[in-house]
Amino acid sequence: MTDGTRSERTHDDTPSGRTAVVIGGGLAGTTAALALADAGVRVTLLEGRPRLGGLAFSFQRGDLTVDNGQHVYLRCCTAYRWFLDRIEGAALAPVQDRLDVPVLDLAKPEGRRLGRLRRDPLPVPLHLGRSLAAYPHLSLAERAGVGRAALALKGLDLADPSLDAQDFGSWLAAHGQSARAVEALWDLVGVATLNAVAGDASLGLAAMVFKTGLLSDPGAADIGWAHVPLGELHDRLARKALDSAGVRTEVRTRVTSVSTNENGTWSVQVPGETLTADAVVLAVAQREAYDLLPAGALDAPENLLEIGTAPILNVHVVYDRQVLTKPFFAALGTPVQWVFDRTRASGLREGQYLALSQSAAQDEIDTPVADLRGRYLPELERLLPGARGAGVRDFFVTRERTATFAPTPGVGRLRPGARTKASGLYLAGAWTATGWPATMESAVRSGVSAADAALRTLGRPRPRRLFEFEEAA
Ligand SMILES: Cc1cc2nc3c(=O)[nH]c(=O)nc-3n(C[C@H](O)[C@H](O)[C@H](O)COP(=O)(O)OP(=O)(O)OC[C@H]3O[C@@H](n4cnc5c(N)ncnc54)[C@H](O)[C@@H]3O)c2cc1C
C-alpha cells in the first residue's frame, strides 16, 4: 500500500471526480469494481488474500494447477456470462451446444446403467420430454409424475414470499414424488445447484433454479465450465480487465474498519493506511460484512449471522492412464455425485485427473483423507471399468466448509439488498438478496446491483453495457 492520502489526492483527475472503495475481490467485488470504473468512478479494490477470485480459485500442487472446487454454470446465468465477456474469458469457459448429462446408476443389482438427461431442439417443456420419457433411472409412473410436478412448479409465482418458508422436499412429496424420483432427478440437479438436499432447501430457491434452468428457455440449462484453471479467469483475466479499466487493485490488504466522516465521505481502514471515498461496496461474506458494518447501517444486522453456511468437498484423483472418456458425468447409487475430467485444464501431461464434486457434504467435510480414499477409489472402480487396473498417482481433497450460504427455508427474509441505511454504503455478495442461490451468477448480479445503487447516489449514468445481461435474460 502507498501513503494514506492517495484516494483523496486523485479526486481531481477522475473523469467524474467521484471515488469508490470496493472491499472483497471475489466475483461480486470484482464485478462492482469493473462496473463503477466503467461509469467513470475512480475505484480502489481491496482484497485480503493474495489473489482475486474469492471462493472460486486455483492453486498449484507440484506441476498440477488445481481448482479449489469444480465450478459449473448454466446458459441462463446471463450475468456470469456477461462477466466472462467483460474479462474476455468467455471462450475459455464455453457452454455445451446442447444440455447432455450422462447419469450412471450403480443401484441396480445387474450392474451399472447409463442414462442421459439431454434436450431436443423443441420448445419448453417438450425440449426435455423425450429425454425424460427414456430416462432409465425412473419407472414409467415416476417419469409421468416428474412431468406433472414440473408443470406444477412452473405455475409457482416466484414473487410469492410464502414459497421461501416451505421446504422443497415436502412440496415434492405433496406432489407425488417418490424418494427415488427425488434422488434420481430432483436432487441430482438440486444438490449441485443449491448445495442442499430437497428436504433442506427453500421451495422459493428451488423453484427459482428449476423454473429458470429447465422451464424457461430451451437452452437455459446447457452447462458451461472453465476449460482452464479458475484462477486464469477470476484472477489473471479479471486483474487485467481491472487494470485496463483503471482500477487500483490491492491484494493482501485486509480491511479492518469502515466508518463515515462528517462531510459524508467514507473512511476505509487497512493496516498502515486510511482510504477516503464517496462510496463503499462491502463485497465480503456475510459474517465479515457483519463485523465491518457501521452501527445503524442495517435495521437487523443480526440477520446476517443467522444465514447459515454449507460445505462442498472435492476429491481429486490422478490416474496413470485415461479412465474416463466423457468430459463429466453424474452418478447415482453411490456416494459419488459429479465427476469432471480436469486433465487438460490442470496441465497434466500423462494420465488423467478427475475431480469429484461433492455438494451438501456436511457428513464428510471433516473425514480424514485416508478414509475418503478408502471410500471413493472403490466407487470409481465400480463406475469406471477403466479405473480397475489403473495406478493412482495422486489423491487429495479440498474442503470448503463455508462454500455457500445454506439455502434453508426462511433464508430469503435474512438476505439484505444492495442498499444499506447509510448513504454511500452498499452490500454485495452471492448471499445478498439476488433471488439466486449462492452461485457465481448470484455474486455477479449482486456486484451489478451494488454498483447500480452506488452510481445512482453518485449521480453517474449507468454504463449501458453493464446491463446487457438483463436484456439477454
Ligand atoms: C467448492 C465450491 C464449489 C462451488 N461450485 C459452484 C458452481 O459449480 N457454480 C456456481 O455458480 N457457484 C459455485 N460455488 C459458489 C461460488 O463460488 C460463490 O457463490 C461465489 O464465488 C461467491 O462470490 P462472492 O464474491 O460473493 O464471495 P467470495 O468469493 O467469498 O468473495 C469475498 C472476498 O472478500 C475477501 N474478504 C473478506 N474479508 C475481507 C476484508 N476484511 N478485507 C478485504 N477482503 C476481504 C475474501 O478474501 C474473498 O476473496 C462454489 C463454491 C465453492 C467453494
The ligand as an SDF file (V2000), in Angstrom:
LIG
                    3D

 53 58  0  0  0  0  0  0  0  0999 V2000
  -16.0790  -25.7350   -3.7530 C   0  0  0  0  0  0  0  0  0  0  0  0
  -17.0770  -24.7670   -4.3290 C   0  0  0  0  0  0  0  0  0  0  0  0
  -17.8150  -25.1280   -5.4400 C   0  0  0  0  0  0  0  0  0  0  0  0
  -18.7390  -24.2420   -5.9740 C   0  0  0  0  0  0  0  0  0  0  0  0
  -19.4030  -24.5920   -7.1180 N   0  0  0  0  0  0  0  0  0  0  0  0
  -20.1240  -23.6610   -7.7520 C   0  0  0  0  0  0  0  0  0  0  0  0
  -20.6540  -23.9410   -9.0320 C   0  0  0  0  0  0  0  0  0  0  0  0
  -20.4840  -25.0300   -9.5820 O   0  0  0  0  0  0  0  0  0  0  0  0
  -21.3490  -22.9590   -9.6580 N   0  0  0  0  0  0  0  0  0  0  0  0
  -21.5370  -21.7370   -9.0960 C   0  0  0  0  0  0  0  0  0  0  0  0
  -22.1490  -20.8820   -9.7420 O   0  0  0  0  0  0  0  0  0  0  0  0
  -21.0670  -21.4420   -7.8680 N   0  0  0  0  0  0  0  0  0  0  0  0
  -20.3550  -22.3720   -7.1880 C   0  0  0  0  0  0  0  0  0  0  0  0
  -19.8260  -22.0870   -5.9700 N   0  0  0  0  0  0  0  0  0  0  0  0
  -20.1980  -20.8140   -5.3100 C   0  0  0  0  0  0  0  0  0  0  0  0
  -19.4140  -19.6200   -5.8410 C   0  0  0  0  0  0  0  0  0  0  0  0
  -18.0260  -19.8990   -5.8380 O   0  0  0  0  0  0  0  0  0  0  0  0
  -19.6790  -18.4290   -4.9200 C   0  0  0  0  0  0  0  0  0  0  0  0
  -21.0630  -18.2170   -4.7850 O   0  0  0  0  0  0  0  0  0  0  0  0
  -19.0730  -17.1270   -5.4270 C   0  0  0  0  0  0  0  0  0  0  0  0
  -17.7490  -17.3170   -5.8710 O   0  0  0  0  0  0  0  0  0  0  0  0
  -19.1140  -16.1040   -4.2790 C   0  0  0  0  0  0  0  0  0  0  0  0
  -18.5310  -14.8940   -4.6920 O   0  0  0  0  0  0  0  0  0  0  0  0
  -18.5850  -13.6240   -3.7550 P   0  0  0  0  0  0  0  0  0  0  0  0
  -17.8100  -12.5550   -4.4280 O   0  0  0  0  0  0  0  0  0  0  0  0
  -19.9740  -13.3460   -3.3620 O   0  0  0  0  0  0  0  0  0  0  0  0
  -17.8670  -14.0370   -2.3750 O   0  0  0  0  0  0  0  0  0  0  0  0
  -16.4030  -14.5480   -2.0620 P   0  0  0  0  0  0  0  0  0  0  0  0
  -15.9170  -15.3760   -3.1690 O   0  0  0  0  0  0  0  0  0  0  0  0
  -16.4570  -15.1290   -0.6890 O   0  0  0  0  0  0  0  0  0  0  0  0
  -15.5020  -13.2180   -2.0280 O   0  0  0  0  0  0  0  0  0  0  0  0
  -15.3420  -12.4160   -0.8920 C   0  0  0  0  0  0  0  0  0  0  0  0
  -13.9160  -11.9090   -0.8670 C   0  0  0  0  0  0  0  0  0  0  0  0
  -13.7870  -10.9540    0.1920 O   0  0  0  0  0  0  0  0  0  0  0  0
  -12.4870  -11.1110    0.7420 C   0  0  0  0  0  0  0  0  0  0  0  0
  -12.5080  -10.5120    2.0730 N   0  0  0  0  0  0  0  0  0  0  0  0
  -13.1870  -10.9320    3.1620 C   0  0  0  0  0  0  0  0  0  0  0  0
  -12.9840  -10.0890    4.1990 N   0  0  0  0  0  0  0  0  0  0  0  0
  -12.1680   -9.1010    3.7400 C   0  0  0  0  0  0  0  0  0  0  0  0
  -11.6190   -7.9380    4.3220 C   0  0  0  0  0  0  0  0  0  0  0  0
  -11.8540   -7.6120    5.6040 N   0  0  0  0  0  0  0  0  0  0  0  0
  -10.8160   -7.1360    3.5790 N   0  0  0  0  0  0  0  0  0  0  0  0
  -10.5570   -7.4490    2.2680 C   0  0  0  0  0  0  0  0  0  0  0  0
  -11.0660   -8.5590    1.6640 N   0  0  0  0  0  0  0  0  0  0  0  0
  -11.8660   -9.3680    2.3890 C   0  0  0  0  0  0  0  0  0  0  0  0
  -12.2920  -12.6210    0.7500 C   0  0  0  0  0  0  0  0  0  0  0  0
  -10.9200  -12.9570    0.8740 O   0  0  0  0  0  0  0  0  0  0  0  0
  -12.8950  -13.0140   -0.5930 C   0  0  0  0  0  0  0  0  0  0  0  0
  -11.9410  -13.0160   -1.6180 O   0  0  0  0  0  0  0  0  0  0  0  0
  -18.9460  -22.9670   -5.3750 C   0  0  0  0  0  0  0  0  0  0  0  0
  -18.1970  -22.6150   -4.2540 C   0  0  0  0  0  0  0  0  0  0  0  0
  -17.2690  -23.4880   -3.7350 C   0  0  0  0  0  0  0  0  0  0  0  0
  -16.4510  -23.0650   -2.5570 C   0  0  0  0  0  0  0  0  0  0  0  0
  1  2  1  0
  2  3  1  0
  2 52  2  0
  3  4  2  0
  4  5  1  0
  4 50  1  0
  5  6  2  0
  6  7  1  0
  6 13  1  0
  7  8  2  0
  7  9  1  0
  9 10  1  0
 10 11  2  0
 10 12  1  0
 12 13  2  0
 13 14  1  0
 14 15  1  0
 14 50  1  0
 15 16  1  0
 16 17  1  0
 16 18  1  0
 18 19  1  0
 18 20  1  0
 20 21  1  0
 20 22  1  0
 22 23  1  0
 23 24  1  0
 24 25  2  0
 24 26  1  0
 24 27  1  0
 27 28  1  0
 28 29  2  0
 28 30  1  0
 28 31  1  0
 31 32  1  0
 32 33  1  0
 33 34  1  0
 33 48  1  0
 34 35  1  0
 35 36  1  0
 35 46  1  0
 36 37  1  0
 36 45  1  0
 37 38  2  0
 38 39  1  0
 39 40  1  0
 39 45  2  0
 40 41  1  0
 40 42  2  0
 42 43  1  0
 43 44  2  0
 44 45  1  0
 46 47  1  0
 46 48  1  0
 48 49  1  0
 50 51  2  0
 51 52  1  0
 52 53  1  0
M  END
$$$$
